[in-house]
Amino acid sequence: MKGRLEVITGPMFAGKTEELLRRVERARIARKNVVLCKPELDTRYHPDRVVAHNGRSWPCYVLPTSVNPASFPAVLLSADVLAFDEANFFGPEFPELCEFLVRQGKRVIVAGLDLNFRGEPFGPMPFLLALADEVLKLTAVCTVCGNPATRSLRLCNGVPVTEGPEVLIGGLETYEPRCRDHFLAP
């Protein structure tokens, strides 16, 4: 089997994790050895499961954000398919790991935000998008007009903000999907 890199991206609430889990399930149905991973920063729903906003979940390995070929757990290398959720939280070494896995003949599936709350490229995602064999860019629904949303707006006490740390873990209480016209950026 030839290796390949598949990237699923878009704003919050677009269904990235749902699509990742759908692909993981299909690979398991095809009797592939599948390993699902997430970064240690993703603490929203469950400590050792990837959980979609709709509640669907799968057990996973939790990895440090600075993971590279040398630090990747050898036990996981026996998998045919390696899937990573919240890839935007991994460090700059992550694309190197994905390329290493692809060269080993692995199918690598990555899901993550392409843009941060300021509308800027997020973490390693620009590199992964450039390296990908397949890119699926999903949209959410703009909470203002109902059009396709491609951005994630951060809220503080219900008010849009453009300042603060790049990483702030949250859900509907902290972020809203917005279209380009209703996204507030400096």
N, C-alpha and C positions, 0 to 999 in steps of 0.2 A: 504494500500500500504506500502510495506517495503521501507525504505530509502536506498539510495545508493549514492556512490561518484564516479563520472566519471571524469577522468583527461585527458585533451588534451594537449600535449606538443610537443616540438621540437624547432628549431631555428626560427629566424625571417624569414618572407616570406615563411613559410611552409603551411600556410592556417589554422592556429589554430583558429583565430577569425571567419573565414568562416565556419569552422566545428561547432564551438559553435553556431553561428547564425542558421545553418542548423538544429541543434538539438532543439534549441529554437522554430524555426518555426514548426517543426514536433510536438513538445509538444503542441503548440497552436492549431494546426490542430486537435490534439486529445482532444481538449477542456480542457486542463489543465490550471490552473492559473499559469502563468509564470512571474517571476521577473528577470530582467537582471540588473547586477550591474557591476561597475568598480571602481577602486581606484582613488582618487582625483589627483594622480600624472599623470594619462593618459590624457594629454591635447592636443594630436597631432591633431586630426581632428575636434572634436566637444565637447563642454563642458558637454552635458548631453545625448550623444548617444554613443553606441559602434559602431565603424566604422571599417570595414575590409579594407585592402589595395585596394581591387577591388571596393570600394565605397559603398558597401552594408552596411546598418546600421539599428539599432533598438534603440528606446528610452531606457534609463536606469536610475537607481539611482546611484548617485555618493557617495561613502563611504570614510570615512577617512582610511588611511592605517593601523591604529591601531584599527581594528574592532574585537570585541569578542562577546560572547553570551550576556554579560551584556549591551554592547553598540549598539547591532544590532537593527535597527528600528523595533519595535513591529508590525507596520503596514505591514511589509514585511513577517511576519511569517504566514500569511494566504495563501501564495503561495504553490502550489504543487511542483513546480520546481523552484529552485534558480540557476541562472547561473552567473558566475563571470569571467570577462575577465581580462587579465593582472594580474593574481594572484601572479606572481613573485614580484609585487610591494607592496603587503600586508605584514604586519608585522608578527612576529613569533607567534602571537595569532591566526592567520587565520586558521590553521589546527584545532584548538580547536572549532572555530565557525563552520567549516564544519562538524566535528563530532557531534556537538550539533544538527545541522540541520538534519543530517542523522538519529540520534536517535529520532527525532521528526517525522520520516516517510517521510522526504523530499527527492526528487531526486535533488542532487547537482551536477552541471556540472561546471568544472573549466578549464580554458585555461590559459596557461602561459609558459614562457621560462623555460626550465629545467636548462640551463647553462647561465652564464653571458658572457660578451665579453672576459673574460680571460679563458673561458672553465671550470669554477668552478660552482658547484651547486648554484642555484640562489634562495635566499630568502626562503620562506616556501615550495618551490616546492619539495625538497627531501622528506619532511614529507608527503606531499599530495600524492606523488607517492607511498610511502610505505603504506598509509592508503587506497588507492583507491580500489574500487571493479572492476574498468575497467580503463585501461590506453591505450591511443592511442598516439603513438609517430610518428609524421609526419616528413617528410624531405622536404627541399627546394632543389633548384638546385644550385650547386656550380658555382660561377661566373667565376672560373678559368677553370675548366675542364668539367663541365656539369654533373658530377656524383652527387649522392644524398648528400646533405649537411646536417650536423647535428650540425653545430656550427654557431655562429653569430660573425663576425669579425668587430671590430670598426675601423672606419677610421677618420683621422683628416687631412683635405686638401688632401684627396685621398691616404694618407699613413697609413698603419696598425699601430695601437697603442695597447699597453698592459698595460699602466698606466692610472690612472685617476679614477674618482668616479665610483662606481658600477652602479649607475643610471644616465643615460644621455638619455633623451627622443629624439628619432629621427627615421628617416625612411631610404630610400635608400641613402640619402646624408651622412648618418652617419654609416650605417651598411651594410655588405654584407654577404650573406649566403656562407659558405665554407664547403667543405668536410674535413675529418680529415687530409688528406695529405696536403691540402692547407691552413689549419688554422695555423696562426702564433701565438704561445704562448711562453712565456719565458721558 
